[in-house]
């Protein structure tokens, strides 16, 4: 396992991976931006706050894009730890904007990748996860800690989320964390998951957003909206939820980056270096 603290003792170097522009911008709001560039063809913004030197990557949606992005960039520098971040769907009763800190990541559907199935559960780094949980616990919107389950598709109905929760005992779901965690572990880089709830436990999404993940199905998604104009109201509501989730994610990272100095100086952490 790589040491938590980078060679430059005054800095802790993080790689944070997000899937969408919304999530990407939410993390950037917690930073002073130094540089926006591409790394191995991947959109990247480098910034800082306190001791944290942070590179934020936008991978695109889904496990395959996350895997390719992580494999492309993690070997190009020395990272103290990796964070999978962004939005998540709730699998327990909680409100929009709840911060979720993962204990471990599992796969629900074998179609994600047999390689990843063999490596799960992916256990999150205990010391860093504990610090993230302490920050998340102080948020007004609430916090959850537990298992994260990954699927290769968007889960669109409350009924399916309830069934998924019963099978996996997870607190939230996303699409990218299993890929990011697998690549980080393969390179012996500490890994955690911190996400924010954008759709709640019993909520049905207004349309099948999976149609927008494939260029060949994009027009089907547009046609679905045209045939059901009332879905625009629900889409607007979902946008408001994403704005709220983005705000709490920004708040979390502002406080988490400020607390990194305490993690850096942890006697327990020092004993593991």
Secondary structure as GFF3:
##gff-version 3
##sequence-region A 1 273
A	DSSP	beta_strand	12	18	.	.	.	ID=ss1
A	DSSP	alpha_helix	21	28	.	.	.	ID=ss2
A	DSSP	beta_strand	32	39	.	.	.	ID=ss3
A	DSSP	beta_strand	42	49	.	.	.	ID=ss4
A	DSSP	beta_strand	52	58	.	.	.	ID=ss5
A	DSSP	alpha_helix	63	73	.	.	.	ID=ss6
A	DSSP	three_ten_helix	74	76	.	.	.	ID=ss7
A	DSSP	beta_strand	81	90	.	.	.	ID=ss8
A	DSSP	beta_strand	99	107	.	.	.	ID=ss9
A	DSSP	alpha_helix	114	119	.	.	.	ID=ss10
A	DSSP	beta_strand	122	123	.	.	.	ID=ss11
A	DSSP	alpha_helix	126	136	.	.	.	ID=ss12
A	DSSP	beta_strand	143	150	.	.	.	ID=ss13
A	DSSP	alpha_helix	158	168	.	.	.	ID=ss14
A	DSSP	beta_strand	172	174	.	.	.	ID=ss15
A	DSSP	alpha_helix	177	186	.	.	.	ID=ss16
A	DSSP	beta_strand	191	199	.	.	.	ID=ss17
A	DSSP	three_ten_helix	209	213	.	.	.	ID=ss18
A	DSSP	three_ten_helix	215	217	.	.	.	ID=ss19
A	DSSP	alpha_helix	218	227	.	.	.	ID=ss20
A	DSSP	alpha_helix	231	264	.	.	.	ID=ss21
A	DSSP	alpha_helix	267	270	.	.	.	ID=ss22
###
